[in-house]
Amino acid sequence: MRRSVVLVMLLLAACAGVGTQFVAPRLSFVRMRALEASLFEQRLELRLRVQNPNSLSLPIHGIEVDVELAGEHFAHGVAAREFTVPANGEAEFDMLLEANAANALIRLATADRRARAEIEYRLHGQVTARLGLKRRIPFEETGTLPLRELLDRRR
């Protein structure tokens, strides 16, 4: 009898969790800095912030991201780092990117002077998380950055 009560309580708790609406996390750009650079390839460190608007913690098991600058593909990175974003909280993490900046640099060089003060960026990709059946969560963010911040190596 006692086991039956416990089993029913566990089933009710599980059913209550199934109806919970999951809101995708928001990823945002914090900074980027150059680690190594050659003519054809650059290695960069990208710092991202993950904001979790859900009432449950978010166990992240990997992130894949593409970075566009000035409308041109700039860099790609995959990180298999595991970390947990607390419920209704945020976490920051660093990941490595490989870039070929030629297209973005050509676009900047041909832009007018005012357009070179800021640069448009787009981050898009997917987060891999262990959330029952939902494992891959797409994300996208766009915005502008002062070019000075993007190129600042002192960070």
Secondary structure, DSSP 8 states (H G I E B T S, - for coil): -HHHHHHHHHHHHHHHHHT------EEEEEEEEEEEE-SS-EEEEEEEEEE--SSS-EEEEEEEEEEEETTEEEEEEEE---EEE-TT-EEEEEEEEEE-THHHHHHHHHS-HHHHHEEEEEEEEEEEEEETTEEEEEEEEEEEEEHHHHH----
